[in-house]
Amino acid sequence: MAKGLKVSLMMAGALALAAGSALAQDRQDRGGHDAGAEAPAHEEAPARAAPPRGEPHAGPSGYQRPSEPTGWNARPATVDRGAYQHNYQAARTYKVGPYHPPSGWTARRWAYGEIYPRAYWGADYLLADYWLFGLEIPPSGYEWVRDGSDALLIDLNSGQILQVEYGVFG
């Protein structure tokens, strides 16, 4: 009986060691390291492009919030793209409900000029009450959508992002 117990303990120890090394290998395959461990000196950190940074933005002008402002849906018929093409840092953060990304969605930081996939700007993500979040009136053919903590002004025909407000939602 004692011999069977020793064999069982040795088998359990061997399995634990094998599982630990398999987890470490998996972590290294994904480019990670053990928690709290520093990367070896000979290993360089992967080069990452810096995420786009937003310009300071004072917020909208021309109407009062939080009730529907006068002319809240009087959308400009023509679009001066140069006036919109900015990546702003929001003047204020709004605490609202949690963001539930679409199934299969991977978060990323968007910038104007990029194409936002159509599958991810459905009705659940449109910001029809954009004035409540300090967002400008969208021109005709454009809408504000939420992506995580950011608001994106997108072209409803092409999905091209015209403007981004980073950090609107907390």
SEGUMAR-382747 format. One line per 5 residues: number of its first residue (from 0); their letters; for each residue y, x, z of C-alpha. Coordinates in Angstrom, 1 decimal, always signed. Last residue first. Example, Ala and Ser with C-alpha at 12.3 -4.5 7.8 and 13.67 -1.06 7.14 Angstrom:
<recs>
1 = SA = -1.1,+13.7,+7.1 ~ -4.5,+12.3,+7.8
</recs>
This chain:
<recs>
169 = GFVGY = +55.9,-15.8,-18.7 ~ +57.0,-17.2,-22.1 ~ +59.9,-15.9,-24.2 ~ +58.6,-12.3,-23.9 ~ +59.3,-11.2,-27.5
164 = EVQLI = +61.4,-13.4,-29.8 ~ +60.3,-12.8,-33.4 ~ +62.0,-13.6,-36.7 ~ +61.1,-14.4,-40.3 ~ +57.3,-14.2,-40.0
159 = QGSNL = +55.6,-15.0,-43.3 ~ +53.2,-17.9,-43.0 ~ +53.5,-18.6,-46.7 ~ +54.6,-22.2,-47.0 ~ +55.5,-23.0,-43.4
154 = DILLA = +57.7,-19.9,-43.1 ~ +57.4,-18.6,-39.6 ~ +59.7,-18.2,-36.6 ~ +57.5,-16.5,-33.9 ~ +57.8,-17.1,-30.2
149 = DSGDR = +56.1,-14.5,-27.8 ~ +54.2,-14.8,-24.5 ~ +50.9,-15.6,-26.2 ~ +51.7,-16.6,-29.8 ~ +53.9,-19.7,-29.7
144 = VWEYG = +55.2,-21.2,-33.0 ~ +58.8,-21.8,-34.2 ~ +59.1,-23.6,-37.5 ~ +60.4,-22.9,-41.0 ~ +60.8,-25.1,-44.1
139 = SPPIE = +64.3,-26.1,-43.4 ~ +66.0,-23.5,-41.1 ~ +64.9,-23.1,-37.5 ~ +67.5,-24.0,-34.9 ~ +67.8,-21.1,-32.5
134 = LGFLW = +65.4,-20.5,-29.6 ~ +66.6,-20.6,-26.0 ~ +63.3,-22.0,-24.7 ~ +64.4,-25.7,-24.4 ~ +66.0,-25.5,-27.8
129 = YDALL = +62.5,-24.9,-29.4 ~ +61.3,-28.5,-28.5 ~ +59.1,-28.7,-31.6 ~ +57.4,-25.4,-30.6 ~ +54.3,-25.4,-32.8
124 = YDAGW = +51.2,-23.9,-31.2 ~ +49.0,-27.0,-30.7 ~ +50.1,-28.3,-34.1 ~ +48.5,-25.4,-36.0 ~ +49.9,-22.0,-36.3
119 = YARPY = +46.7,-19.9,-35.9 ~ +44.7,-21.0,-38.9 ~ +47.6,-20.2,-41.2 ~ +47.4,-16.4,-40.4 ~ +50.9,-14.9,-39.6
114 = IEGYA = +52.1,-12.7,-42.5 ~ +54.2,-9.8,-41.4 ~ +57.9,-9.6,-42.4 ~ +59.2,-10.0,-38.8 ~ +57.0,-8.3,-36.2
109 = WRRAT = +53.8,-9.3,-34.4 ~ +52.3,-7.8,-31.2 ~ +48.6,-8.4,-31.0 ~ +46.2,-10.8,-29.4 ~ +42.7,-11.3,-30.9
104 = WGSPP = +41.9,-14.8,-31.9 ~ +38.2,-15.8,-32.2 ~ +38.8,-19.3,-30.9 ~ +42.5,-20.2,-30.9 ~ +44.5,-18.8,-28.1
99 = HYPGV = +45.1,-20.9,-24.9 ~ +48.5,-20.0,-23.5 ~ +48.9,-21.1,-19.9 ~ +51.6,-23.7,-19.0 ~ +55.2,-22.8,-18.8
94 = KYTRA = +57.3,-20.2,-17.0 ~ +60.3,-19.4,-19.3 ~ +61.5,-15.8,-19.7 ~ +65.2,-15.2,-20.5 ~ +67.3,-13.2,-23.0
89 = AQYNH = +64.2,-12.8,-25.2 ~ +63.7,-9.4,-26.7 ~ +64.5,-9.8,-30.4 ~ +62.6,-8.7,-33.5 ~ +65.1,-9.3,-36.3
84 = QYAGR = +65.1,-10.7,-39.8 ~ +67.2,-13.8,-39.2 ~ +70.6,-13.0,-40.6 ~ +69.1,-11.0,-43.5 ~ +67.0,-14.1,-44.5
79 = DVTAP = +70.2,-16.2,-45.1 ~ +68.3,-19.4,-45.4 ~ +69.6,-22.5,-47.1 ~ +69.2,-26.1,-45.9 ~ +70.3,-25.3,-42.4
74 = RANWG = +68.4,-27.6,-40.0 ~ +70.2,-30.4,-38.3 ~ +67.4,-30.9,-35.8 ~ +69.3,-30.0,-32.6 ~ +72.5,-31.4,-34.1
69 = TPESP = +73.9,-32.2,-30.7 ~ +71.6,-30.5,-28.2 ~ +68.4,-32.1,-26.9 ~ +68.8,-31.7,-23.2 ~ +68.4,-28.2,-21.7
64 = RQYGS = +70.7,-26.9,-23.1 ~ +74.2,-26.8,-24.7 ~ +75.0,-26.0,-28.3 ~ +76.6,-23.4,-30.5 ~ +75.0,-20.2,-29.4
59 = PGAHP = +71.4,-19.1,-28.9 ~ +70.3,-16.2,-26.7 ~ +72.1,-13.0,-25.7 ~ +69.6,-10.8,-27.6 ~ +68.6,-7.2,-26.9
54 = EGRPP = +66.6,-5.8,-29.8 ~ +62.8,-6.0,-29.6 ~ +60.4,-3.2,-29.6 ~ +57.6,-2.9,-32.1 ~ +54.4,-1.6,-30.6
49 = AARAP = +54.1,+2.2,-30.7 ~ +51.4,+3.3,-33.1 ~ +48.4,+4.6,-31.4 ~ +46.9,+8.1,-31.6 ~ +43.6,+8.3,-29.7
44 = AEEHA = +43.7,+10.5,-26.6 ~ +42.5,+14.0,-27.2 ~ +39.2,+15.3,-25.7 ~ +39.1,+19.0,-24.9 ~ +40.6,+18.5,-21.4
39 = PAEAG = +38.0,+15.9,-20.5 ~ +39.4,+12.4,-20.0 ~ +40.2,+11.5,-16.4 ~ +37.8,+9.5,-14.3 ~ +39.1,+6.6,-12.3
34 = ADHGG = +37.1,+4.0,-14.2 ~ +34.6,+5.8,-16.5 ~ +36.0,+6.5,-19.9 ~ +36.7,+4.4,-22.9 ~ +36.4,+5.0,-26.7
29 = RDQRD = +34.1,+2.1,-27.3 ~ +31.1,+4.5,-27.8 ~ +32.2,+6.2,-24.5 ~ +31.8,+2.9,-22.6 ~ +28.5,+2.3,-24.3
24 = QALAS = +27.3,+5.7,-23.3 ~ +28.4,+5.2,-19.7 ~ +26.6,+1.9,-19.6 ~ +23.4,+3.4,-21.0 ~ +23.7,+6.3,-18.4
19 = GAALA = +23.9,+3.8,-15.6 ~ +21.0,+1.6,-16.9 ~ +18.8,+4.7,-17.2 ~ +19.6,+5.8,-13.6 ~ +19.0,+2.3,-12.2
14 = LAGAM = +15.7,+2.1,-14.1 ~ +14.5,+5.4,-12.7 ~ +15.4,+4.4,-9.2 ~ +13.5,+1.1,-9.5 ~ +10.5,+2.9,-10.9
9 = MLSVK = +10.6,+5.4,-8.0 ~ +10.9,+2.6,-5.5 ~ +7.9,+0.8,-7.0 ~ +5.8,+4.0,-7.1 ~ +6.7,+4.6,-3.4
4 = LGKAM = +5.7,+1.0,-2.5 ~ +2.4,+1.3,-4.3 ~ +1.6,+4.5,-2.4 ~ +2.4,+2.8,+0.9 ~ +0.0,+0.0,+0.0
</recs>
